[in-house]
């Protein structure tokens, strides 16, 4: 069922807002969280320019970036999939805010490879379940360059040293950073996720690093 998203609030877009729904797109949700945490002003500016301004304009438009530096506009309506009285897919912890759901919908529209209908279907949403990585999703949303490291290597650990290129002297991430517990990407210790307590095959936004090296994450 499609329902109207209502008023989009961008002044209060926060890292606590994005919540994953009935899709395996944690990579996209973690990218939203990381952007809202590390570059909130840039995200707010993008949301303000997205064009969702009821009642004059009921559409939401987002410029997506590819790895070659190109851009493609994805335009969607403010109508969202619901189930049992709530949003079926991405939603916000703040009930009055709809930006996570709208950004996700625009991402699905940008990724759709077939279909000519104006509105997306459940099949369109499900098609992105395993279609990207956290870093690529973040790059798609905001642009920039992607860098990845395997964290069970010495080099991987060093990139999170407090005061390094990714964080402030207080250990707060100053750039969007995600951690991905995907298997089969070069991690030598097969039970590393058991030791850390993280979920397997899941993506997290990295918020900061403690003085003793522990990471602060949110999913």
N, C-alpha and C positions, 0 to 999 in steps of 0.2 A: 504494500500500500504506500502511496506517495502522499506526503503531507507538506504544507508550507513550512519552511524553516523559521519563519518569523524574523524579528529584528536581529541583524548581525552586530555584535558588540566587539569592537576592536580595541577600545581604550583599555580594556581589562584582560586582553589576551595574555595568558600566563602559562608557564611551563607545567603547571598542575592541571591545565585544562584537558589536553588530549587523552582520551580513553579508547582503547581498542574495542571494536565490536565483533560481529560474527564473520570476521575475515582473518586470514593468516597474513596480515600486512603489518606485523610488528615493526618491520624495517621502516615503514612510512611513519607510523606513530612515533617511533623513537626519534626520527628526523624532525618531526614537528616539535617534540619536547625540547630537543637540543637547540633548535633555532629560537624557541621562546625563552630559553634559559640564557644562551650565550649572546644572541643578537636581537633582543626584544624590540629595539627601535626599528631595526631593518624589517623585521617581520610585521610590525604594526604598520609601517609605511606601505608594505606590499598589500596588506589587508585593506587599508584605506583606499588604495588605488584599484582594488578588485572590482569595484563598481556595484556592490550589493547595497543599494540605498532605497529601501521601501519608503513609500509605495510607488515612487516614480520609476524605479528600475528594479525588476525582480530577477536580474541575472548576476552571475558571479563569474569573473574572468581572471584567469591566472596565467602568467607567462612562464612556460616551462623551458628549461635549458637542457641541451644535449651535451655530450662529452666533447663535442667539437666546437662548442661555443655558440651554436645556433639557438634560436628561440622559436617557440610555437605557442600560440595562444589557445587555451582551452576555455570555452564558455559553457556554463551550465546554468540551469534554473535554480531557484531557491527551494525546490521541492526535494524532499529527502525520504528514503525508505524507512518505514516504521514497522514495528512488530510489538504486539501486546502493549500498545500505548507509549512505547519508547522508540528511540532511534535504533534501527537494526544494525547499522555499521558504526563508524567512528562517532563519538559524541564528546561532550564536554562535562567535566565535573560540575561546572556552573550551568544549571538547567537553561538559563536564558541565553547562553552563548552557543553559537552554531558554527563558528569558524573551523573547528577540526573536521566536522562532517562535510562542510563545503569544500575545503581544501582536498579532502580525500575524494570527493565526487569529481572535482576537476582533474585530479590525478588519474582517476579511472577513465575519464573522457579522453585525456591525452594519450593513455595507453591503449585505448580501444582500436583494434585493427580492422574491425568490420562492423557493419550495421549503419543504417542511415537515419534511424529514428532520433528525434530530438532528445528524448529521455533515455536514460540508461536502464538496463534491466539487471536482475540479480545475476545473470550469467556474465554480464560485463564486469560486475564487481568481483565475482569469483575468479575471473581470468587473471587478476593481478595477485592472487594468493602467493605465488612464488616467483614473481616476475622481476625482482630487483634485489639490491642490497641496501643496507642503511646509508652507506656513503653515497651511492648513486641516487637514491631517493632524495637525499639532502641536496645534492648537486642539482638535481632536476628542479627542486623547489626554489632555490636561491642562486644557483650558479656557483662559480668558483672551481677550485681544483680539489681532487680527491687524493688522499693518502691513506694507506692501510698498513698495519703491522700485525704480526702474530705475537700475542702477548706472553707466550711462554718462552720467548727468546729474550736475551739480554737487551738487545736493541729495542724490542717492543716495550719492555718495562721502563726503559730510560725516557721514552717520550712522555711519560706521565710524571716525571719528577716535578715537584712544586716549583713554580717560577719558571718553568720551561716555556717552549714556544706555544703550548696549548693553554696555559693557565696563567693567572695573575700570581704575584708573590705570595698571596694568601691561599693559593691552591684552587681557586675558582676557575672553571673553564671559560676562556675568553673566545673560543671558537667552537662551532658545533662539533661535538664529538660523540660517537656512538660506539658501543661494544657489542659484538655479535658472537654468540656461542654456537656458531655453525660447526658441524662436524665435517671432516674431510677437507680442511683448508690448510693443513700443515701443522696442526697442533700435535706435539709429540706425546704429551701426557693424556691418555684417552679418558681418564676419570677426573680431569681438571674441574669439570663443572660440579661434580659431587663435592670436591674439596671447598669450592667457593660458595656453594649454596645457590648458584644461579640456575635458571632453567635452561635445559638443553634446547638448541635450535630456536633461540629467542634473541631479540634485539633490545638493547638498553641505551638510554641517553646517559652519558657521563656528565655529572654536574661538577665534580671536583675531585681533588686528591688530598688526603690527609698527610700530615707531616711524616707519619710512619709508613706511607705508601699505599694505604687502603683507598680504594676508589669509592666515591659516592655516586650511585646510579639511581635512575628511575625508569620504570617500564609502564 
